[in-house]
Amino acid sequence: MIVFDVDGTLVNQNDQIGEETIKYVKELKKQGMRFSFASGRQHSALIHHAETLELKTPIISLDGTLIKSHPEGKIIDESPLPGKYVLKAIELADRYLLKVALCHDQAIYFDEQNSGVHTLLDKYGAKYQEVDSYKNYIANTLEIVIAGDYKDSMKYVNRKLQFPYSFGLMTSFYKSHSYGGVYYLEVRKSGGSKGKGLKKLTKYLKVKMTETAVIGDWFNDRSLFETKALKIAMGNAVPEIKRLADHILSKTFHDDGTAEFLEMVLRAKRN
């Protein structure tokens, strides 16, 4: 099995998969190779790429928070946030005039009070849906996203969602690359990662980790690169990922770099 990271790896800057990669995936599937994604995107934002490659293997999304089959839509594993912390995050965001949205597997939900939040978020390919109230969306929330331009308020909310004020949560606080002066806070249930998602997926499919390859480029791929899978770094990968890699590709996501590795695999199978 070969598992792709998506952004910065499988797709180019126009969110397109290279023609060579598509061709090699189809040829390798005929020889029994399976393919999947391990992405920070929502499941719904990955479906069109799964359809392009005609994948029939469950997909790891939201950095390991959800594993869901395609096209059946069966949930293999998920890590929803405790409802009390979803309510706490909404209350804190309201109190400090920050925007908050709730990420589920199919869409990112926001209410009228938080309208406009979708114009601030860097969630490529995500579906946004306005709802009358968050009341019916507290359960099954996989990620909370808070956005605002009040750095001190954002840092305070971040502290309140960490130990010792909150338990079992993992937060990520960072500045937007696309919108000047905007900060993001992402909150998920602790313990989730792409690497753990991969271990669950290989167990579910009864595929050995040593018979699996992963391809990535970014810091959130580190957990994939700490497994016993064959580790392939893109030419554009950050130094930390290249250091952990078994092989570094010469090409980048701009020029269909994943095809370079797939061609190597196909050549090896034919020999």
Steps between C-alpha positions, in 0.01 A plus 500: 500500500613855425364787710524858373499824690296737281596869523862560405531137392232346279343816357656806341430866580175475300378203708550262208656154493763457229416298191801269547396422857145418386637269231738316734238460773265332253775268376611408852144431611478235228793331670330495839639820651268694731503877550371742762540855633619629837407867502422793724198573281144397575376175353254688277787709358682183389219318321557658158865391511396150609267489201776620266718207610199265532600408854311231690705521820398690818647852530681654797386861544538788746851377588378162623186617680278311255536186287208458265441270205433618148261479326292320766551772763549250783681644803791273592631714787434850633603719793224755572557768761316478834190718482590698813818628335321592179259710708791649695678603180185661359446691826861624510490608136176691554633668813815627327335593167671225301356296215442128561398215270440129557659248263317175431592244238261640238510874562619789714203652681457861610205703627388854419708648780809345342412578140806589298720248680525298180672793328777488763577129515771322302299180452561398141203336332284505813124533482355774724142502621317765702268364770243665724673382816799292610269304733452206264865492393680471833514121475731348237718811479844384390673837508425849632648790307522846655618802302563861594734795478530549877821313570486532880139377509588207277795409724277519809238270346779263398618479862146437625470201266822345626596319821425571785183683384402229250597137465561275201514777240765584242522863385688665216540880505652674200489810281334490160725496193220635281335769710717761669437541872268197530575220747361148516441257782417140409379263771478122472487205734853411607666182384403526136757515221550383144738232626246354743237520229729304269552229762123466542447491124763232435356289781149540360614404149733225629792659318844481657661835583823376340303453175377860511661817364421857605574817304503842669655841529390688813531499879163330550637205302763430766291233674471314167877513472540351848327174401659191344362592157730587212538877529518717187564874525405743227771720353326796664475332843616682812844392634347307790305274264796453269712397797253225592452381142625177343502670162478863384345575164668744264170652390250715691122523516520766228623247242310182594769372734292204623518350150877467545450251783207320337710442188770341720243269658350401165842430356587281801174303466557438132846365573 
